[in-house]
Amino acid sequence: MSTWPKLADVRSWLRMAPDPTEDAIIDTARVAAISYGIRRTGGIWSVDSADVDDLAVLACTMHAGRLYRRRDSMDGTLGFGDMGVVRVGRGDPEIEGLYAQVGPGLVVG
């Protein structure tokens, strides 16, 4: 058990060095991912919880990284030079699978 990911955790997941400009963007993605994680797990944990399941922490870290990288694909596509364009899906089945193992499902409201 752990806490929700910190900025340094997400930055490490992204393999990025500290950078004030990028850190602000990463932290925005991290906060959004934590908010989603809390709702996705049915409110089992709060923002300040110190006993968040490791699978939820991993899912949240991956989700924050995905949100950060998603800013490069505002229209849902990424260009790969000579290889063309690839569509980026809205969700990530791995992230959802991790959350599904620890929580009852998305709570709307």
Secondary structure, 3 states (H helix, E strand, C coil): CECCCCHHHHHHHCCCCCCHHHHHHHHHHHHHHHHHHHHHECCCCCCCCCCECHHHHHHHHHHHHHHHHHCCCCCCEEECHHHCEEECCCCCHHHHHHHHHHCCECCCC
